[in-house]
Each structure stands twice: as C-alpha cells, then as structure tokens.
Amino acid sequence: MQTHKLSYEEYQETFAAPMLDVSQTAEPVLDIWLYVEAVPESDLEGFRLLDGIVRYVYQSPSGQYIHVSVSADDENAFLVVVIDLYLVKIIGHYLLDLVTLYDLNSTEEI
C-alpha cells in the first residue's frame, strides 16, 4: 500500500481551529490499519506505535477532514492519519510530536 507523509504545511491545510473532538462519537468510515502498517519506520522518527490504539479523533469545522491519532510509545507523540471525508480516502499521515512542536523540553526562561 502506498502512503504519503504530509509536510507540516500539508497537515496544516487540513487543520482549522477549533477542531472538534469526536473521539467518543466518531464512526469508522474506512479501515486505517493496513495504511498504518505500511507507514515506513523512518516516518516514525524513532517512535513505536502501540498496536491498534486510537487515542483521539478530531474533525475539522468544515466537516471535510478527520484526524485519527494513533498512539505511540510516548504519550506526547501520535501518528495522525488524515482522512478526507468528502473523498472517503486517506490523504496521508503526519507524525505529531508535541514535545518538539511546543518545545516542551525547553529550559529557557520566558
């Protein structure tokens, strides 16, 4: 199966505040697991995915995109599988590393 690693810019194009947390109510629109298994290990940047665990599901306010966050071995890292609901297809994946994104390990004073 072919996968597509989204750039930060491509990922942001599917993101609009406020994303709606639909983790408790979302119904599966397609099976993401063959796609997840096909993601190259290098795209995970050293993280290991937890088998079959979806932590969060967010939907864009327009209703077009779903972000399915697959848990990794670090509670602050997720493989986000982005689904276009209008096309009913996976458009790609993005490694969401919150520690790096928000510089959570920074010791600098603000």
URSUL-V129458 format. One record per residue. N is the residue number from 1. PHI is phi in whole degrees, 0 to 359 (none if undefined). OMEGA is omega in whole degrees, -180 to 180 (999 if undefined). NEAR is the number of other ideal C-beta (glycine too) atoms within 12 Angstrom. Layout:
n: <N N>
phi: <PHI PHI>
omega: <OMEGA OMEGA>
near: <NEAR NEAR>
//
This chain:
n: <1 2 3 4 5 6 7 8 9 10 11 12 13 14 15 16 17 18 19 20 21 22 23 24 25 26 27 28 29 30 31 32 33 34 35 36 37 38 39 40 41 42 43 44 45 46 47 48 49 50 51 52 53 54 55 56 57 58 59 60 61 62 63 64 65 66 67 68 69 70 71 72 73 74 75 76 77 78 79 80 81 82 83 84 85 86 87 88 89 90 91 92 93 94 95 96 97 98 99 100 101 102 103 104 105 106 107 108 109 110>
phi: <none 275 243 224 280 283 288 303 295 296 299 297 295 261 248 214 281 272 291 265 283 246 304 273 243 294 256 300 260 198 277 270 289 296 296 302 295 273 296 299 304 297 289 272 49 93 279 240 283 275 303 66 250 263 270 220 226 239 241 292 302 287 85 280 242 242 251 259 263 270 292 247 286 238 297 255 226 217 267 265 263 260 247 270 287 291 267 51 206 284 260 159 222 216 276 264 254 295 297 288 301 254 52 290 268 295 254 288 277 269>
omega: <179 178 178 176 -180 171 177 -179 178 178 -178 178 180 -175 175 180 -7 173 -176 178 179 -177 -176 -173 -176 174 178 178 173 -178 -178 -166 175 177 -178 180 -179 180 180 -180 -180 178 -179 174 176 177 177 180 174 -174 170 -177 173 -177 -178 171 180 178 178 -180 179 -177 -176 -172 171 174 179 -176 179 -176 175 -178 173 -175 -180 -179 -179 167 -179 176 -177 -179 173 -177 178 180 -175 177 176 179 177 -179 -179 176 179 180 -174 179 179 -177 -177 177 -175 179 -176 176 -180 177 180 999>
near: <15 14 25 22 26 28 16 18 11 19 28 20 19 33 26 18 10 11 27 23 17 25 18 11 12 22 12 17 22 21 18 34 21 14 29 31 20 20 32 18 16 11 26 27 22 15 26 17 32 20 13 14 20 29 26 26 30 32 29 27 15 18 17 23 37 39 40 39 36 34 24 30 18 24 18 21 28 35 44 44 45 41 33 26 26 15 14 15 21 34 31 32 36 36 35 36 26 21 19 18 19 11 13 15 13 11 7 7 4 5>
//
